[in-house]
């Protein structure tokens, strides 16, 4: 539970969390997601910025 909480707070990466729990990173992400902890945690503003950057890249 400590590792999940550190990951949820952004104190450690999914890779580090998986390493600490001795499981592959993607398995950890799935496990955390099953518990309601998102793998991607962006504000609406951050998401709009990322979306605009990808759209601009695709149009270039």
Residue pairs with C-beta under 8 A, 6 or more apart in sequence:
3 12
3 17
3 20
3 21
4 17
4 32
4 35
4 37
6 12
6 17
7 13
7 14
7 17
7 28
7 32
7 37
8 32
8 37
10 41
12 20
14 25
14 28
14 29
14 32
14 39
15 25
17 28
17 32
18 24
18 25
18 27
18 28
18 29
21 28
23 31
29 39
32 38
32 39
33 39
42 50
